[in-house]
Amino acid sequence: MAAAEAVGRDTLPEHWSYGVCGDGRVFFIDDLTRSTTWLHPRTGEPVNSGHMIRSDLPRGWEEGFSEEGASYFIE
């Protein structure tokens, strides 16, 4: 699974955008057809943002993970 650094408007084809689910998975939106996919439209790979919204955290906080696997919290 690719890291979120690979996701950005400049890496997406024209007329595509993306969103992030609470569990950190990134989904891609074809703005012309209004369809979605879990796979990056250029690479065909799933992407994870590295951040997770947890129900046990205060509102507005999420958990992130470093490349080494250490967890940290973001407000």
C-alpha positions in Angstrom: 0.0 0.0 0.0 1.4 3.4 -1.0 1.9 6.3 1.4 -0.1 9.4 1.3 2.8 11.5 0.1 2.1 10.0 -3.3 -1.3 11.6 -3.3 -1.8 15.1 -4.4 -3.7 17.1 -7.1 -0.5 17.1 -9.2 -0.3 13.3 -9.2 -4.0 12.8 -10.2 -5.3 12.9 -13.8 -7.4 15.8 -14.8 -11.0 15.8 -13.3 -10.0 13.5 -10.4 -10.0 14.3 -6.6 -9.6 12.3 -3.4 -10.9 12.0 0.1 -9.8 10.2 3.2 -11.9 7.9 5.3 -11.8 7.8 9.1 -9.6 4.7 9.0 -7.0 6.5 6.9 -7.8 4.9 3.6 -7.8 7.2 0.6 -10.5 7.0 -2.0 -10.4 8.6 -5.4 -13.3 10.4 -7.2 -13.8 10.7 -10.9 -15.4 14.1 -10.9 -16.9 13.6 -14.4 -18.6 10.3 -13.8 -19.1 10.8 -10.0 -17.7 7.3 -9.5 -15.2 6.3 -6.7 -12.4 3.8 -6.4 -9.9 2.7 -3.7 -7.1 2.5 -6.3 -5.1 5.5 -7.4 -6.2 6.2 -11.0 -2.5 6.4 -12.3 -0.8 3.7 -10.3 -3.7 1.3 -9.7 -2.5 0.9 -6.1 -4.4 1.5 -2.8 -3.2 4.4 -0.7 -3.3 4.9 3.1 -2.9 8.4 4.5 -1.1 7.2 7.6 -3.7 8.9 9.8 -6.6 7.3 11.6 -9.5 9.0 13.4 -10.2 7.0 16.5 -13.4 7.0 18.5 -11.5 7.2 21.8 -9.8 10.5 20.9 -11.2 14.0 21.6 -13.2 15.5 18.7 -10.8 16.9 16.1 -7.9 14.7 17.0 -6.5 11.8 14.9 -3.7 9.3 15.2 -0.8 9.3 12.7 2.0 6.9 12.2 5.6 7.6 11.3 7.4 5.5 8.6 9.0 3.6 11.5 5.5 2.7 12.9 5.6 5.1 15.9 2.2 6.6 16.6 1.6 10.3 17.1 -1.5 12.5 17.6 -2.7 15.4 15.4 -5.2 18.1 16.3 
